[in-house]
Amino acid sequence: MKKLVIFDFDGTIADSMWTWDALGRETLEEKGLSPLLDYESVIRTMSVPDFSRFLAEKYPSLSPADELMAQWHNKMVYNYLNRVGLKEGIVEFLEHLKKSGVTVYLASATRYDVLIQAVKHFGLEKYFDYILTEECVGATKREPKIYLMCAQRAGCNLEDVYLFEDAAHAVKTAKSIGIKVCALSDYSMRAHVDEIKATADMYIDDFTNIEGLKKFIEE
């Protein structure tokens, strides 16, 4: 029976959501503009491209949304290389999967050319058999397309696919099509912990419990 393990990147493998969340706030500070009072609640309801359009419309003196996105992607490359670390135990778990011969994919919302620099910086490229992004798929993780494409490419039935993910909407999407989900604790999803725990098959703080993770995938 062939199994596929899919990992999200930001907030799951990398402890990086805090840097993504800070992009808009830092942009406003750099431009000397008044802060967005409901910043935290707003970013939780939007994708990064949507948020860039929102800020560009709310603050006309800012760059257009596409230029903001370009600036933010450049900042994220810097952040990945200088400010971001990995979730505890992830390298050891990836090493276990590689030695076990399990097919491992990376499925991320981050733009591919930015993501691949982070993957290479952390020396993780060797662990992934395939890397797919929302940009490549043309759909967000609020839709099942990215997971269906992964399963089809790997030649796996959905019941043999295991996802590691931190975002509530992605956990919900994967579960809706029969994928088993292990959810990662991340500060960015703290308001959705109860929802995530109720939806996911497993909930963990990090990847240090290798035996528990092995049992999850062997089910």
Disulfide bonds with the S-S distance in Angstrom:
none
